[in-house]
Amino acid sequence: MLTLKRTQVDLNACTLRLEPGTTKNDDGRLVYLTPELVDLLRAQEERIQILEMRTGRAVPYLFPNLSGRHRGQRINDFRKAWALACREATLDLEGFDGPARDRRRAELDATAAKWRSRGS
């Protein structure tokens, strides 16, 4: 998903084109988008257009960095954000009680600390 370009999405036709060589079996595909996904991608397109106006340059990627020093460049990795979000939401703690919950929280804390220390 992170390598998708805006030219691959046709919101009017509600489709996403996967180019040959970019899929597991190297075949190209046409993916039909649900109305909910089309709405989300329209909102993303609006964010990108605002970014282009602010930076004065074209942004080819569907999921660029919207802020920070890499603004406008393709997002390369979301693992840090995912680990931190899981830690903050404590999603992985559901179903754990007592000592098992404490161990799991410590694991999530360690993962979040690892990603914070990498500075990426």
C-alpha positions in Angstrom: 0.0 0.0 0.0 2.8 2.4 0.8 4.2 2.3 -2.7 0.8 3.1 -4.4 0.8 6.2 -6.6 -2.2 8.5 -7.1 -2.3 7.6 -10.8 -3.3 4.1 -9.9 -6.5 5.2 -8.3 -9.6 6.1 -10.3 -12.2 7.4 -7.7 -14.8 8.0 -10.4 -14.6 4.4 -11.5 -14.1 3.2 -7.9 -11.0 1.2 -8.9 -7.4 0.7 -8.0 -5.0 -0.6 -10.6 -2.1 -2.8 -9.4 0.6 -2.8 -12.0 2.2 -6.0 -13.4 5.2 -6.9 -11.4 3.9 -5.4 -8.2 1.8 -8.3 -6.9 2.8 -11.6 -5.4 2.4 -13.5 -8.7 3.5 -10.5 -10.8 0.1 -10.2 -12.6 -1.6 -6.9 -12.8 -5.1 -6.5 -11.2 -8.0 -4.1 -11.1 -9.4 -3.9 -7.6 -13.0 -2.6 -7.2 -13.3 -0.2 -4.2 -16.2 -0.2 -1.7 -18.0 3.1 -1.3 -16.5 3.5 2.2 -13.0 3.1 0.8 -13.7 5.6 -2.0 -14.8 8.1 0.6 -11.6 7.6 2.6 -9.4 7.9 -0.5 -11.2 11.1 -1.5 -10.3 12.5 1.9 -6.7 11.4 1.4 -6.6 13.0 -2.0 -7.8 16.3 -0.4 -5.0 16.1 2.2 -2.5 15.5 -0.6 -3.8 18.5 -2.6 -3.4 20.7 0.4 0.1 19.4 0.9 0.9 20.2 -2.8 -0.4 23.8 -2.3 1.7 24.3 0.8 4.9 22.8 -0.7 4.5 24.0 -4.2 5.4 20.6 -5.7 3.7 17.6 -7.0 3.2 14.6 -4.7 2.9 11.3 -6.7 2.3 9.0 -3.8 -1.1 8.1 -2.3 0.3 7.9 1.2 3.0 10.5 1.6 4.3 12.0 4.9 2.0 14.9 5.5 4.3 16.7 8.0 7.8 16.7 9.3 11.1 16.8 7.5 10.0 14.1 5.0 6.8 16.0 4.1 5.7 15.0 0.6 7.9 11.9 0.4 6.6 8.4 0.5 6.0 6.8 3.9 8.5 3.9 4.1 7.5 2.2 7.3 4.6 2.4 9.7 5.9 -0.1 12.4 6.8 2.6 14.9 3.4 4.3 14.6 1.7 0.9 14.9 3.7 -0.2 17.9 3.1 3.1 19.7 -0.7 3.1 18.8 -1.0 -0.5 20.1 0.7 0.5 23.3 -1.4 3.6 23.7 -4.7 1.9 23.0 -3.5 -1.3 24.9 -5.4 -3.3 22.2 -3.2 -6.3 22.8 -4.1 -6.4 26.5 -7.7 -7.5 26.0 -8.3 -10.9 27.4 -5.2 -10.8 29.7 -5.6 -10.8 33.5 -3.2 -10.4 36.4 0.5 -11.3 35.8 -0.1 -12.2 32.1 -1.5 -8.7 31.6 1.5 -7.1 33.4 3.9 -9.2 31.2 2.1 -8.2 28.0 2.1 -4.5 29.0 5.9 -4.8 29.6 6.4 -6.3 26.2 4.4 -3.5 24.6 6.4 -0.9 26.6 9.7 -2.5 25.4 8.5 -2.5 21.8 7.4 1.2 22.0 10.7 2.2 23.7 12.7 0.4 20.9 10.9 2.3 18.2 11.2 5.6 20.0 15.0 5.1 20.5 15.4 4.4 16.8 14.2 7.9 16.0 12.5 6.8 12.8 
